[in-house]
Amino acid sequence: MNEKLLEYFEFIYDRQLIWHKKSVLNEAAPWSDDKLFQTFKFCNIYRELDRVSKVIDETICKDPNMGFEQKFFNIIAGRVFNLDYTFTQLTGILDPSNFNHKYYEDLLDSKIKKGVGIWNSAYTLTQMKYDANYRKEKHAQFLLLFQYIADNISFLTRGMQKSKTLREATLKLCNLPLIGEFLAGEIVQDLTYCRPFFFANEMNDDNDLCTVGPGTIKAISETFPESSTDTNAFTRLIIQTHAAQKEYFRILYEQKGKNWKSIAYTQANTPGVFLSINNIESAFCEKRKYDNLKSGNGRKRYYRDEQELKDLKEKKDKKESSVKAPAKLKSSEEWQKQFNVAIIDPDGWDRENLEFSFREELITKKEFESRLSRSTRTLYPNSKLS
């Protein structure tokens, strides 16, 4: 028996017991005698139980009125920011057929200037640039990527749905700029939650995908010190650990009376009382966080109870109420129809590229009025402009 592996499964039990006491038994805090669990934040053992995953699942994956293309687009955005507040309250549900990166760039700029956080730092995003000649800020670069995805949404969605395996789908996503393998795996995992199924029915299983993150690699190396440093070896050890969980949970029950079956979450994407390969992988990463904190190292993410989170949200909402809404963007043709004005001589527009500058380029009402003032126009009696 591997004692380190038994410690790993005991950590899984202890973390899951916290969720069970809080969410099933409705007990009051503290839900553990362990000071580390009381003080610091650790992800749930089941991916489906974490806040961002739950919000993506409830607002996107299970929405019967949202098509596959919009689900695909919003899941990518949701996982990139990985902060439910950003894509539910700041940007809202995105429409790839009408997406304009500059609009959202201005919107997020205004939030950032007010000190509003738009990112969750649970995992690291690439520092590479989509366009090295554009603004260097991370949100501006990712919004350029979103624009590319929106402009090619049908092609990309069809390509993903033609994947024969979840691994193939993950590698296809990795072809997109700024999307690394771990982030791609998170996105694909969310796509398996979609109802109706995004992929072929037989592919929607947590056991069909194992994307090994850097934290997991370090944890496995410590649990299996004789293991190879080859990525495929780490994947095999995760699969091996997945197969061994029934035996180790049995030992845990016999030695310490910790009964996994009594606290398992039985409504996970992969049915049954035992953990999927994907959840086994992520639990290694959380175990390493725990070990680091126990030794006085590691990044400290403090746990906040529901009241603290509610108070923080109220402060954030109060700050948000003082933020001025960004100007709406429309084409000049749309502004013209809205304000019922006839433009006889469009001197205010780019005559050499009139089709684009008048029918396609998105501008504010203020800019439209400025261009209109430099043009010959006729105001109809019911016009809304003076």
N, C-alpha and C positions, 0 to 999 in steps of 0.2 A: 504493500500500500504506500502511496505517495503522500506523506504527511502534509506537504505544501498544498497538494491538491485537496486534501480534506479541509485544510484551512480556507481554501477558496470556496468550497461548497458551504462551509459554515458561515462565511461572510455573506453568501447569497441568501442563506436562510435568514440570517439576522436582519438583513436589509429588507427582505420581503415581509418579515414579521412586522416591521414598522408600518408598511403600507396596509397590511391586514388589520392591525389594531386601529389604525386611523380611519380607514375607508370602509371596512367591513364591520368591525365591532364598534365603531364610533367612540372609541375611548379618548379620553383627554390626554394631552401631552404631559410628561414625556412618554414616548412609546418605546424607549430603550434605556437601559442603565448605562450604556456605553456613551461616554462623554463626547467622543468624536462624532457619533451619530446624532447626538443632541445639538452639537455646535455647528457642524459643517454640512454642506449639501452634497448628496450623492444621488446620481440618477437612479430611477427605479430599475429593478431587475428586468421587468418586462418593458420593452421599448414602447408598447402601446399605452402604457400608463403614464408616461412623461407628458408634461403639459403641452409642449409644442406638437408632439405626435398626436395627442388627443385633439388639439385644435385643428390641425391639418386634416385629420380623419373626419371630424364632425362637420367642418365648414366647407371642405373641398371634396374629399374622397367619397363621402356618402350623399352628396348633394345630387338628387335625381334630375335637377333641371340644368346641371352644368355638363357640357359636352366634354369629350376626351381631350380636345385641344386646349380648352380653358383649364381643365384639371391639371394637365401636364405642365402648362405654363405657370400656374399658381403654386404647384408643388415645388417646382424649381426655385421660384422666388421665396417661398416659405422656408425652404431648407438653407438657402444662401444667407438670409438674414437670421434664421433660426431663433427669432424672437416673435412670439405670437402677437405682441403689441404692435409691431411694425406692420405686419401684413393684414391685421384685422382692423386696426384703428387709424393708422397713419396712411398707408397706401390704399387700404381696402382691397377687395377682390379685384384682380386685374383682368382686363379684357384684351387679349392679344390682337384682336381685330382692330382695336382703336388705341393701341399703346403708343405713347410718345415719351421717349426717355427724358427729354428736356423738361417736360412738365414735372415728372417725378424727381428729377434732379433738383429743380427749384424747390419743390415741396420738402424734400429731405434736407436740403441746405438750410431752410428756414428752421427746421426742427433742431438740427445740430447746433445752430447759432444760439438757440434757446437752452442748450444743454441737455436736450432730450436724447437718450441713447437709442440707437436703431439696430444694434448688433447684440447677439448673444455670443460670448467668447468660449462656448463649450468645446468647440474644435476650431482649429486654425485654417483660415482660407489662404489660398495662394497670394503671394505678393506680386505676382506677375501682372502685366498690364494687357488689357484687351487692345488698347490703342495707346502706344507710348507717346504719341503727339497730342493726346487729349489730357484733360485734368488727371492728376495723379491720385486723387482721393478714391478710396476703395468703392464707395457707393456709386460714384460716377462711372467707374470702369465696369462694374457689374451691370449697371443700367444700360450701358452700350451692348453688353452681351444679351440682356433681356430684349433689346430692340432687334438684334439679329434673330433671336429665337422667334419673336413675334412675327417678323417679316417672313420667316420660313417655317411657320408653325405646322402647316399641313404636312409638308415633306418630312419634318423631324418626327412628328407624331406617328405617321405611317411607318417610318423606318423603325421606330422603337417597338411598335406593335407587331412587326414582322420578326422580331427576335425569337430565336428558337429556345434560348435559355436566359435566365436572369443575368448570368455572367456576360453573355453577348450584349444584352441591353446596357449593362454597366459600361462595357468597353466602348459602346457607341456614344454614350454620354461623355466619356473621356475625350472624345474627339473635339468636343466644344472647348473653346478657349476658357481658361480659368476654372474648369471643372476637373478636379483631381479624382483619383479612384475612390477615396473614402467618401467624398461628397456625392459622387455619382451613385455609390452603393446606397447611401441614405435616401436619395431621390427614388431610386428603383424600388427600395423597400416600401416607401410610401405608395408607389404606384400599385403594389400588390394589394393594398387595402381598398382600392377603388371598387365600387359596386355601381353599375355592372362592371365585370372584370375588365381591366385595361389590357392585360395580357391574356393569352390562352389560359383556360381554366386550370390546367395541370401545372402551370408555372407559379401560381399564387400561393407560395408556401415559403415560410421563413427559413426552412431547411435547404432551400435551393440556392442560397446566396451567402457567401462568407467573405466580407471585405475586412481585411485586417488593418486596424488603425495603429499608429505608432505607440500609443499607450499600451495596447494589447500586446504588441511585440515585446515590449520590456517586461510586462507581467509574465508572459509565457516563458521568457528566458530565465526568469527567477524561479518559476514553478518547475520548469524542466531544464535545469542547468546544463545538461548534457546535449541539449537539442541543437540542431543545425541552425545557422542564421539565414538559411534560405527561406524565402517567402512561402514557397510551397510546403516546407516543413512546418511552418507555423500554422498553416491552414489544416494540415493533417492532424496536428496536435489538438486543434480546436474540435475537429470532427471526432477525434479519439476521446476527448473530454466529454463531448456531447453523448457519446455512446456509453461512457462510464458513469454518468450521473445517477442512474438508478441504483447502482451498487454503492456509490458514495453516500447518497441520501439514506440508504438502508443502514450503513455503518454509523452515520450521524444520529440516527434515531436510536439505534441499539446502545451507543456509547453515551449519548447526552440527552436522549428523549426528545430530540428536535424532529418533529414529524412534518416533513415537507408537504405531503399530500393534504394536510389540514389547512395550509395557508396558500397553496398554489392558486394562481389566477387562471381559472378554467375557461375564460372567454377570449383568450389570446388568439391571434391570427392563425397560429398553428395549434389545433385542439389537443386536449389531453392535459395531464398534470405536470409533464416534464417540459423543460425549456428547449426552445428552438436553438439551432446552431447560431443564428444571429444574436440571440440573447446571451448565449454562452460567451460569444466573442466580446460583447460590450461589457459583460460582468467582469471579465479579466481587467479591463481598463479601470473600472471603478474600484476593484480590489487593489490595484496599484496606487490609486489616489489615497485610499485608506492607509496603506502601508507607509506611504510617504508622509502623510500627516502624523501618523503614529510615531515616526522617527523624527518629527520636528521639521520636516521639509515639505515641499509641494505648495501648489497654489491654493490659497484658502478661499473657498466659496462658502460663505456663511448661510446657514439655514434660516429662513424667515417663516414664521407661522402665518396663518391666514389673515389675522388682524394686521400684522405688519405689512403684508402685501397689499391689503385693502387701503391702509394709510398711505403707502407709497403711490398707489394708483390715484388716490384722491389728489395728492400733491402734483402728480404728473398731469392729471386732467385740468387742474387749476392753472398750471403753467401753460397747458395747451390752449386754454380758452383765451389767453392773451395773444396767441399767435395768429396773425392775420392770414386768412385763406389765400392761397396763391391764385394769381390771375388765370382765368380760363383761356385756353388756346383754341382757336378755330381758324379755318381757312378764310381768306378774304371773301370768297364767294359765299360762305356761310354767314359771315358778318353782314354782308350786303343784303342777303335775304332777311336776316333778323331785323335789320333797321330800315328795310324798305327804301333803299336809295338806288338811283340809277347812275352808273359811272359812265360818262360819255367819253372822256379822254383820260386814260389811266396814267397820268404823268408820275404819280407817286409810287408806281410799281416798276419793276425791272422789265422794260419793254423787250429786251433781248431774250428774256426767259419768262415771258408773261404767263405761260401755261402753268409753270411751277409756282411763281411768286403769287399768283392770284388764286389758283385752284388747289394747290397742294401744300404750300408753306403754311405752317400753323403760327399765328401771331395773336397778340393780346388785343383787346378792344382799344386800348390806348394807342397801340401801333397802327391799327386799322384807321382810327380817326386822324392820326398824323398823316398817313398816306393819302387819305381821302381829302385832307385839306390842301394837298398839293396837286389835286386832280380836278378836272372839270366834271361836275356831277349835278344831278337834279334830285331834289328831295320831293317825294310824293306827299300829298296832303296829310296822310296818316303816318309819316315817317317818324321814327323814334329818335332821330338825330336833329340837332338844330343847325 
